[in-house]
Amino acid sequence: MRWVVVFALCFVSAVSTAQESRLHAELRREGERVSEACNSFGLKLFTSCAYTLFTDHPLHIAAGSMPPQNGFGTGGAFVWDKNTARPSNQTNWRMSWNFDAVGATSGAWRAGAYMKAVRIPATKIHTITPTTGESSGSAKSKSSTLAVHPYTAFHLYVQTISLDKLNFFGEGNDSTLAGASVFGMRETIVGGRVIKPVFEWPAIRKLNLSLLGELNGRFVSISPEHGQSVPSIEQVYTNTTAPGLISQPGFLQAGEGIRIKPGTRYFHLNYLGKFEQYHAVSSSQDSFLRWTVDLDHTLDLHSVTRSASAENGSTGPDECSADNTCPPVPTSINLNGSIGVRLLVSESITSATSAVPFYFQPTLGGQDVDSNLSLGSYRDYRFRAPNILLLQERFEHSIWGPFGVQLVADQGRVAVTRGDLGFSHLRHSFAGGLTLRAGGFPMVSMMFAWGGREGHHNIFNMNTSLLGGAARPSLD
């Protein structure tokens, strides 16, 4: 594969004219970097060469785990960025684009186009160092390779994902393995979101407060899935026991929220409150409302723990392209560890004649459709209902270089009705394993989960946050 990539990049650069465009120049330089990194066999081929092929730009290999039960996706990505040149008294825009597509041997695939625009007032431009979160003019700040701007960010996207196998065990906390079934799903999402930091007042600045807004069109189609070890969903369930099974109308989904991320040298909070409205365009009985509260607490074990990914959400290779540099890969023992506690509560509100479609209901067990781990010892998508509660405790620490260890304990439950949600009858699970965090390379985790009532579960996941900055929309 490496020779194919090298040849393609060299060919594109060779056809450029003497006055090459910026795109030609970027492709030529990438070809040179790939050629240098992949010009020999041995360990280098699997370290610097692989890292370059997966993180360089404007072209790189896109890879990541598809939603559970749908395999591992590989493909390609094209990323591009541009800073508008304006006079000093006007607004500057930092803009980036991403186009990527991946497919798995299972037949699942995902393709999308994404744009991010950050509005930076020219009179207030400064950078935040990813290590400390302080402005570059601060006496305590350290040199940074990744600029973080606390300014309004706009995200626009269109994405389609096709999944061939998703588990459905019925609704509720008391569903059983005997009710196992499978279905296929395709979802197209067209929309955008805006993140508006609020820093006008000193008290608000200390809270690190941001306002969130989004508007999406969601178009879902459910298909039967035969030839599996368990029945297809329509053979076991009806539209009453699996709301939305018969027909899937288009949805206009709006959301508003607030996020605060205050912190000290060692202790950090990440609080999110969000309210969403799902309006079914052609069927009012499928419309519903949802509110979510996500409270995350992190205690750093070392004062040098904070990383670019911690300060800027998720830092993938596409996010690195904006300043031509990815965070370096750790090569020696480094002090990086944390303890975290998270509380997640989400409830859905329906009318007397409406119900939440089963494909929009959150799940606990293994990993969910967005590959988030919860109650890992249970099957993927094991517990599904309109209302969920999750308590999660985690410990993570580096071992050597990019390798680390992670331990997770979960307690959670789901409920069909809001009144049944509470801290009684919680399911329990534990998980432990190894992690790999290689600079801008997506995080890889290999976990073994146990402790639940239904055995154990091995989970391998390569984080799909290639875009960085949480640009990819949630699937539920």
C-alpha positions as MATLAB code, in Angstrom:
seq = 'MRWVVVFALCFVSAVSTAQESRLHAELRREGERVSEACNSFGLKLFTSCAYTLFTDHPLHIAAGSMPPQNGFGTGGAFVWDKNTARPSNQTNWRMSWNFDAVGATSGAWRAGAYMKAVRIPATKIHTITPTTGESSGSAKSKSSTLAVHPYTAFHLYVQTISLDKLNFFGEGNDSTLAGASVFGMRETIVGGRVIKPVFEWPAIRKLNLSLLGELNGRFVSISPEHGQSVPSIEQVYTNTTAPGLISQPGFLQAGEGIRIKPGTRYFHLNYLGKFEQYHAVSSSQDSFLRWTVDLDHTLDLHSVTRSASAENGSTGPDECSADNTCPPVPTSINLNGSIGVRLLVSESITSATSAVPFYFQPTLGGQDVDSNLSLGSYRDYRFRAPNILLLQERFEHSIWGPFGVQLVADQGRVAVTRGDLGFSHLRHSFAGGLTLRAGGFPMVSMMFAWGGREGHHNIFNMNTSLLGGAARPSLD';
ca = [
       0.000    0.000    0.000;
       2.820    2.418    0.831;
       4.143    2.343   -2.751;
       0.679    3.059   -4.139;
       0.316    6.102   -1.884;
       3.828    7.353   -2.669;
       3.258    6.949   -6.409;
      -0.111    8.727   -6.309;
       1.245   11.699   -4.395;
       4.346   11.973   -6.566;
       2.244   11.768   -9.747;
      -0.057   14.576   -8.627;
       2.892   16.799   -7.749;
       4.658   15.997  -11.022;
       1.840   17.373  -13.169;
       1.852   20.727  -11.386;
       2.987   23.781  -13.296;
       5.996   25.986  -12.543;
       3.719   28.382  -10.704;
       2.107   25.710   -8.590;
      -1.061   26.364   -6.666;
      -1.268   25.956   -2.941;
      -2.953   22.563   -3.403;
      -0.174   21.371   -5.698;
       2.419   22.608   -3.228;
       0.756   20.855   -0.318;
       0.481   17.597   -2.260;
       4.110   17.836   -3.343;
       5.314   18.409    0.200;
       3.170   15.566    1.467;
       4.654   13.292   -1.178;
       8.118   14.234    0.019;
       7.204   13.544    3.655;
       5.669   10.183    2.809;
       8.651    9.219    0.659;
      11.061   10.107    3.447;
       9.070    8.262    6.127;
       8.484    5.121    4.044;
      11.819    4.730    2.243;
      13.068    1.755    4.237;
      11.901   -1.514    5.726;
      12.037   -2.499    9.370;
      10.555   -0.879   12.450;
      10.405    2.533   10.780;
       7.874    1.194    8.276;
       5.435    0.478   11.115;
       6.114    3.625   13.131;
       6.916    6.854   11.294;
       5.628    5.574    7.932;
       2.277    4.396    9.293;
       1.912    7.534   11.395;
       2.542    9.741    8.355;
       0.103    7.862    6.132;
      -2.676    8.132    8.747;
      -2.127   11.735    9.896;
      -0.558   13.788    7.089;
      -2.548   16.157    4.906;
      -4.238   17.139    2.699;
      -4.654   13.406    1.924;
      -4.443   10.629    4.475;
      -5.795    7.182    5.184;
      -9.040    7.297    7.165;
      -9.622    4.412    9.548;
     -11.686    3.689   12.614;
     -14.152    1.333   14.186;
     -17.624    1.416   12.717;
     -20.490    1.187   15.231;
     -20.353   -2.150   17.104;
     -21.176   -5.294   15.119;
     -20.264   -3.552   11.850;
     -16.531   -4.086   11.657;
     -13.558   -1.829   11.036;
     -13.732    0.845    8.358;
     -10.896    2.040    6.128;
     -10.878    4.591    3.349;
      -9.515    8.021    2.572;
      -9.845   11.616    3.717;
      -9.122   14.994    2.147;
      -8.686   17.979    4.466;
      -8.119   21.642    3.691;
      -7.942   24.855    5.677;
      -7.845   28.559    4.975;
      -7.444   31.706    7.030;
      -9.046   34.785    5.497;
      -6.695   37.751    5.187;
      -8.425   40.877    6.466;
      -7.281   44.336    7.552;
      -6.473   44.532   11.247;
      -9.798   46.172   12.075;
     -11.939   43.426   10.543;
     -12.940   39.893   11.462;
     -10.718   36.989   10.506;
     -12.193   33.570    9.711;
     -10.307   30.328   10.202;
     -11.989   27.767    7.983;
     -11.399   24.047    7.434;
     -13.039   21.407    5.250;
     -13.053   17.631    5.429;
     -14.294   14.968    3.025;
     -13.941   11.348    4.071;
     -15.385    7.927    3.304;
     -14.730    4.530    4.874;
     -16.088    1.047    4.300;
     -15.930   -2.261    6.145;
     -15.877   -5.842    4.912;
     -19.260   -6.309    6.602;
     -20.807   -4.008    4.017;
     -21.176   -1.063    6.401;
     -19.934    2.329    5.205;
     -19.889    6.009    6.112;
     -19.238    9.087    3.968;
     -19.484   12.745    4.762;
     -18.433   16.334    4.136;
     -17.760   18.708    7.019;
     -16.894   22.393    7.357;
     -15.709   24.289   10.410;
     -15.462   28.070   10.597;
     -14.047   29.919   13.606;
     -14.778   33.632   13.881;
     -11.744   35.467   15.284;
     -11.995   39.237   15.880;
      -8.736   40.632   14.502;
      -8.278   42.952   17.475;
      -8.463   40.035   19.933;
      -6.477   37.256   18.283;
      -4.388   35.264   20.736;
      -3.670   31.636   21.365;
      -4.308   29.282   24.238;
      -1.585   26.788   24.950;
      -2.928   23.225   25.070;
      -0.702   22.430   28.051;
      -1.971   25.047   30.462;
      -5.004   26.638   28.819;
      -3.526   30.112   29.374;
      -2.925   32.798   26.795;
       0.462   32.823   25.117;
       1.279   36.115   26.760;
       1.069   34.628   30.244;
       4.271   34.170   32.223;
       3.174   30.608   33.023;
       2.436   29.578   29.441;
       4.626   27.207   27.495;
       5.344   26.915   23.786;
       2.521   25.363   21.783;
       2.216   23.726   18.402;
      -1.585   23.861   18.362;
      -3.505   27.121   18.538;
      -6.830   27.074   20.377;
      -9.132   30.061   19.870;
     -11.893   30.715   22.441;
     -14.190   32.185   19.787;
     -17.450   31.292   18.104;
     -17.200   28.136   15.970;
     -19.666   27.078   13.277;
     -19.930   23.481   12.015;
     -21.793   22.428    8.855;
     -22.005   18.814    7.739;
     -23.739   16.208    5.633;
     -23.159   12.553    6.457;
     -24.638    9.207    5.500;
     -23.931    5.983    7.373;
     -25.162    2.523    6.426;
     -25.061   -0.239    9.041;
     -25.867   -3.877    8.360;
     -26.205   -5.251   11.872;
     -27.541   -3.630   15.047;
     -28.858   -5.560   18.036;
     -32.318   -5.097   19.505;
     -33.354   -6.995   22.655;
     -36.585   -5.148   23.360;
     -37.193   -2.044   25.419;
     -36.481   -1.628   29.091;
     -34.177   -2.666   31.891;
     -35.745   -6.140   32.145;
     -35.247   -7.208   28.530;
     -33.660  -10.643   28.110;
     -31.169  -12.317   25.796;
     -34.024  -14.507   24.575;
     -35.478  -11.435   22.868;
     -32.392  -10.856   20.707;
     -32.959   -9.681   17.127;
     -31.055   -7.677   14.510;
     -31.836   -4.948   12.006;
     -30.079   -2.774    9.450;
     -30.143    1.030    9.433;
     -29.169    3.857    7.135;
     -29.152    7.449    8.384;
     -28.441   10.698    6.577;
     -27.823   13.819    8.657;
     -27.746   17.315    7.155;
     -27.251   20.250    9.460;
     -24.951   22.268   11.623;
     -24.115   23.515   15.070;
     -22.657   26.600   16.656;
     -20.540   26.877   19.799;
     -20.456   30.353   21.342;
     -17.991   30.913   24.228;
     -19.139   33.564   26.676;
     -16.221   35.561   28.058;
     -17.673   39.034   28.464;
     -17.601   39.019   32.269;
     -14.766   37.874   34.582;
     -17.071   35.563   36.550;
     -18.218   33.867   33.355;
     -14.648   33.610   32.086;
     -13.717   31.527   35.139;
     -16.587   29.142   34.380;
     -15.333   28.656   30.798;
     -18.960   28.832   29.700;
     -20.196   28.168   26.170;
     -23.644   28.245   24.576;
     -24.518   25.498   22.093;
     -27.070   25.332   19.308;
     -27.772   22.871   16.509;
     -30.277   22.203   13.752;
     -30.297   18.890   11.866;
     -32.396   17.058    9.351;
     -32.348   13.321   10.135;
     -33.517   10.727    7.622;
     -33.521    7.106    8.790;
     -34.522    3.901    7.055;
     -34.739    0.538    8.831;
     -34.225   -2.711    6.941;
     -34.631   -6.391    7.874;
     -31.455   -8.392    8.388;
     -31.745  -12.104    7.633;
     -29.164  -14.857    7.652;
     -27.889  -14.061   11.164;
     -27.751  -16.277   14.245;
     -30.799  -14.469   15.664;
     -34.078  -13.450   13.945;
     -34.600  -10.244   12.040;
     -36.396   -7.590   14.090;
     -39.726   -7.747   12.221;
     -39.983  -11.472   12.955;
     -40.044  -10.869   16.715;
     -41.363   -7.353   17.304;
     -44.233   -5.154   16.179;
     -44.640   -1.412   15.914;
     -45.986   -1.466   19.483;
     -43.016   -3.264   21.035;
     -40.520   -1.488   18.726;
     -41.962    1.993   18.015;
     -41.053    3.245   14.558;
     -40.575   -0.213   13.053;
     -43.237    0.143   10.328;
     -42.267    3.579    8.985;
     -39.503    6.106    9.543;
     -40.471    9.713    8.787;
     -37.939   12.477    8.321;
     -37.103   14.452   11.447;
     -36.190   18.087   12.021;
     -34.085   18.043   15.184;
     -33.143   21.226   17.017;
     -31.057   21.498   20.163;
     -29.905   24.111   22.629;
     -27.414   23.681   25.426;
     -24.894   25.118   27.805;
     -21.448   23.794   28.725;
     -19.182   24.907   31.562;
     -15.605   23.680   31.961;
     -14.033   25.318   35.010;
     -10.838   23.888   36.390;
      -7.755   24.299   38.512;
      -4.252   22.944   38.065;
      -5.354   19.419   38.960;
      -9.168   19.311   39.021;
     -11.423   19.873   36.007;
     -15.175   19.857   35.445;
     -17.008   19.361   32.178;
     -20.737   19.976   32.646;
     -23.202   19.820   29.764;
     -26.921   20.496   29.795;
     -28.881   20.092   26.559;
     -32.502   20.220   25.432;
     -33.520   18.732   22.065;
     -36.693   18.736   20.007;
     -37.330   15.926   17.505;
     -40.161   16.918   15.164;
     -41.371   14.206   12.769;
     -42.238   15.956    9.522;
     -45.074   13.646    8.436;
     -46.089   11.837   11.637;
     -46.723   13.690   14.878;
     -46.936   10.420   16.830;
     -43.155   10.028   16.426;
     -42.253   13.509   17.715;
     -40.664   13.865   21.129;
     -38.490   16.053   23.344;
     -35.310   15.088   25.190;
     -33.189   16.663   27.900;
     -29.714   15.507   28.869;
     -27.403   16.351   31.760;
     -23.814   15.093   31.550;
     -21.571   15.869   34.544;
     -17.920   14.828   34.197;
     -15.244   15.316   36.872;
     -11.533   14.722   36.277;
      -8.691   14.766   38.793;
      -5.233   14.890   37.212;
      -2.609   12.882   39.065;
       0.244   14.988   37.710;
       0.431   18.709   37.023;
       1.693   18.121   33.471;
      -1.214   15.902   32.475;
      -3.263   18.356   30.441;
      -2.814   17.681   26.747;
      -4.017   19.172   23.504;
      -6.771   16.614   23.298;
      -7.918   17.438   26.810;
      -8.114   21.152   26.092;
      -9.527   20.962   22.597;
     -11.915   18.051   22.725;
     -10.490   15.388   20.445;
      -7.411   16.150   18.392;
      -7.331   14.016   15.286;
      -5.238   14.321   12.140;
      -7.767   16.579   10.434;
      -7.652   19.059   13.310;
      -3.851   19.064   13.157;
      -3.872   20.192    9.542;
      -4.840   23.741   10.450;
      -1.312   24.590   11.580;
       0.599   21.855    9.734;
       1.623   20.084   12.922;
       0.275   17.150   14.895;
       1.072   16.690   18.588;
       4.262   14.634   18.892;
       4.145   10.934   19.713;
       5.461   10.296   23.261;
       8.682    8.278   23.108;
       9.564    7.764   26.745;
       8.030    7.404   30.200;
       5.785   10.409   30.786;
       3.632   11.388   33.740;
       0.086   11.348   32.458;
      -2.772   10.010   34.531;
      -6.219   10.890   35.792;
      -9.186    9.713   37.838;
     -12.675   10.564   36.622;
     -16.309   10.297   37.729;
     -19.240   10.870   35.385;
     -23.008   11.092   35.828;
     -25.207   10.973   32.725;
     -28.999   11.334   32.850;
     -31.216   11.597   29.789;
     -35.022   11.620   29.686;
     -37.475   11.830   26.810;
     -40.826   13.602   26.885;
     -43.725   12.388   24.748;
     -47.414   13.166   24.395;
     -50.159   10.690   25.246;
     -50.246    9.532   21.619;
     -46.537    9.626   20.726;
     -43.554    7.356   21.361;
     -39.803    7.638   20.891;
     -38.744    5.594   17.827;
     -36.578    2.701   18.955;
     -33.720    3.729   16.624;
     -33.427    7.088   18.425;
     -33.482    5.576   21.917;
     -30.150    5.652   23.793;
     -28.573    2.339   24.784;
     -26.379    0.918   27.536;
     -24.285   -2.217   27.185;
     -20.994   -2.796   25.376;
     -20.801    0.214   23.092;
     -23.594    2.369   21.695;
     -24.078    3.454   18.097;
     -21.544    6.283   18.623;
     -19.023    3.748   20.061;
     -19.260    5.079   23.627;
     -18.439    2.433   26.241;
     -20.968    1.736   29.006;
     -21.732   -1.471   30.942;
     -19.057   -3.079   28.812;
     -19.547   -6.683   29.971;
     -23.016   -6.804   28.382;
     -23.770   -7.218   24.686;
     -23.602   -4.156   22.450;
     -26.860   -2.137   22.574;
     -28.071   -4.518   25.299;
     -30.456   -2.164   27.160;
     -32.510    0.319   25.149;
     -35.178    2.784   26.284;
     -36.140    6.462   26.026;
     -34.630    7.220   29.461;
     -31.174    6.286   30.796;
     -28.975    6.831   33.831;
     -25.267    6.037   33.923;
     -22.630    6.370   36.640;
     -19.068    5.820   35.469;
     -15.751    5.820   37.341;
     -12.474    5.588   35.432;
      -8.729    5.511   35.970;
      -6.201    6.023   33.202;
      -2.419    6.290   33.306;
       0.458    6.177   30.875;
       2.829    3.196   30.944;
       5.470    4.068   28.372;
       5.412    6.430   25.430;
       1.984    6.334   23.750;
       0.815    3.266   25.700;
      -1.425    3.453   28.742;
      -3.729    1.460   30.966;
      -7.408    2.164   31.646;
      -9.877    0.846   34.243;
     -13.614    1.604   34.119;
     -16.517    0.789   36.460;
     -20.125    1.374   35.352;
     -23.493    1.380   37.055;
     -26.565    2.155   35.002;
     -30.113    1.403   33.971;
     -32.706    2.336   31.383;
     -36.434    2.995   31.777;
     -39.391    2.992   29.404;
     -41.184    5.633   31.488;
     -39.553    8.604   33.171;
     -40.987    7.727   36.577;
     -39.131    4.407   36.613;
     -35.708    6.004   36.264;
     -33.710    6.030   39.487;
     -30.763    4.591   41.373;
     -32.413    1.272   42.162;
     -31.918   -1.940   40.159;
     -28.693   -0.696   38.574;
     -26.705   -2.979   36.285;
     -22.981   -3.228   37.074;
     -19.897   -3.828   34.966;
     -16.106   -3.443   35.069;
     -13.567   -3.107   32.258;
      -9.804   -2.872   31.995;
      -7.266   -2.791   29.214;
      -4.637   -0.954   27.223;
      -4.849    2.332   25.332;
      -2.746    3.899   22.599;
      -2.615    7.679   22.231;
      -0.143    8.568   19.485;
      -0.254   12.327   19.017;
      -2.896   13.102   16.379;
      -3.567    9.427   15.708;
      -7.040    8.302   16.869;
      -7.027    6.639   20.271;
      -7.031    2.843   20.222;
      -8.357    0.836   23.165;
      -8.360   -2.898   23.861;
     -10.622   -3.676   26.802;
     -11.794   -6.776   28.664;
     -15.108   -6.275   30.479;
     -16.598   -8.451   33.201;
     -18.820   -8.314   36.264;
     -22.281   -8.273   34.719;
     -24.859  -11.052   34.889;
     -24.322  -12.165   31.301;
     -20.628  -13.056   31.095;
     -17.715  -11.058   29.745;
     -16.990   -9.039   26.608;
     -13.824   -8.212   24.648;
     -13.928   -4.744   23.087;
     -11.498   -3.317   20.528;
     -12.081    0.215   19.355;
     -10.228    2.785   17.284;
     -11.765    6.140   18.042;
     -13.584    7.573   15.026;
     -12.879   11.228   15.930;
     -10.675   11.807   12.875;
     -12.096   15.276   12.476;
     -11.198   16.617   15.901;
     -13.310   19.226   17.626;
     -16.374   16.941   17.834;
     -17.546   17.899   14.324;
     -19.111   14.530   13.498;
     -22.824   14.519   14.456;
     -24.254   12.030   16.939;
     -26.353    9.252   15.390;
     -29.175    9.388   17.971;
];
